[in-house]
Amino acid sequence: MNIDFEKMQGLVPAIVQDSANGDILMLGFMNREAFEKTLAVGYVTFYSRTRNELWTKGETSGNRLKVLSATTDCDRDSLLIQVEVEGAGVVCHEGTRSCFTKKIAVSQGGESLSGSVVTASADSRAKAPHSELGSAR
């Protein structure tokens, strides 16, 4: 399978999902080398955009992500990696199982539910230009 690394200057987002329960654990980026290493060794390896180097998740903590399956989206520019978490089960550097722990308030009909963050209402999303929403192709 050919992955399109060119759309994002050599990188693709890789969503990591717990294969046992479907929880989304983290999002990282892979370049071609990280993707190939992930497939070759069977553990998730990312490309660090800040350090400009490869890093295998859990190589120092022991909380490694063993790859059970990998799929791409319809455009071949994003990855979904299903894993088994090894070690203590902590994935995030903040000590939680998932990196997705920070709640964001959303709106209903243009009214903020908590007042801290307001997203576009369903009406404005329906009127958004095609380029903002993508397409169902």
ZAMARGU-4260 file (C-alpha; in steps of 0.2 Angstrom, whole numbers, plus 5000, padded with zeros to 4 digits):
<rodrens>
0) 5000/5000/5000 | 5007/5017/4995 | 5005/5031/5008 | 5004/5049/5002 | 5018/5057/5012
5) 5019/5072/5000 | 5003/5081/5006 | 5010/5086/5022 | 5028/5089/5018 | 5034/5071/5021
10) 5023/5067/5036 | 5006/5058/5039 | 4996/5059/5055 | 4995/5042/5064 | 4981/5039/5076
15) 4984/5026/5089 | 4969/5016/5095 | 4968/5003/5108 | 4963/4987/5099 | 4955/4979/5115
20) 4942/4993/5118 | 4943/5006/5104 | 4950/5020/5114 | 4960/5033/5105 | 4976/5034/5114
25) 4987/5047/5105 | 4991/5055/5088 | 5008/5057/5081 | 5017/5060/5065 | 5026/5048/5054
30) 5038/5051/5040 | 5041/5036/5027 | 5056/5030/5038 | 5045/5030/5054 | 5031/5021/5045
35) 5043/5008/5038 | 5052/5005/5055 | 5034/5003/5063 | 5030/4989/5050 | 5047/4981/5051
40) 5049/4980/5070 | 5030/4979/5075 | 5031/4994/5088 | 5024/5011/5084 | 5038/5023/5079
45) 5035/5042/5076 | 5045/5056/5068 | 5047/5070/5081 | 5044/5087/5073 | 5053/5096/5087
50) 5069/5085/5088 | 5069/5080/5069 | 5072/5062/5073 | 5063/5045/5075 | 5057/5039/5092
55) 5049/5023/5096 | 5035/5025/5109 | 5039/5018/5126 | 5058/5014/5122 | 5062/5023/5139
60) 5046/5021/5149 | 5043/5003/5144 | 5025/5008/5139 | 5027/5002/5121 | 5014/5001/5108
65) 5013/4984/5099 | 5006/4985/5082 | 4991/4973/5079 | 4985/4981/5063 | 4987/4997/5052
70) 4975/5005/5040 | 4975/5020/5030 | 4960/5032/5025 | 4953/5033/5008 | 4965/5047/5003
75) 4980/5037/5009 | 4986/5052/5019 | 4982/5047/5037 | 4985/5031/5047 | 4975/5022/5060
80) 4986/5010/5070 | 4978/4998/5082 | 4989/4992/5096 | 4991/4983/5112 | 4999/4993/5126
85) 5013/4985/5135 | 5020/4990/5152 | 5010/5000/5164 | 4997/5005/5151 | 5002/5023/5152
90) 5003/5031/5135 | 5003/5050/5138 | 5019/5059/5145 | 5007/5067/5157 | 5004/5050/5166
95) 4987/5046/5158 | 4982/5031/5147 | 4976/5043/5133 | 4983/5059/5127 | 4965/5065/5124
100) 4960/5071/5141 | 4957/5090/5139 | 4939/5094/5137 | 4933/5107/5125 | 4916/5115/5126
105) 4905/5114/5110 | 4890/5124/5105 | 4872/5119/5101 | 4863/5130/5089 | 4877/5144/5092
110) 4876/5145/5111 | 4891/5140/5120 | 4888/5125/5133 | 4901/5131/5145 | 4906/5148/5138
115) 4925/5144/5136 | 4926/5138/5118 | 4913/5140/5104 | 4914/5130/5088 | 4904/5133/5072
120) 4885/5129/5073 | 4877/5115/5062 | 4870/5129/5051 | 4886/5138/5048 | 4895/5121/5045
125) 4881/5117/5032 | 4885/5133/5023 | 4904/5131/5024 | 4914/5130/5007 | 4918/5113/5001
130) 4937/5116/5004 | 4934/5118/5023 | 4923/5102/5025 | 4932/5090/5013 | 4921/5079/5002
135) 4912/5062/5003 | 4919/5058/4986
</rodrens>
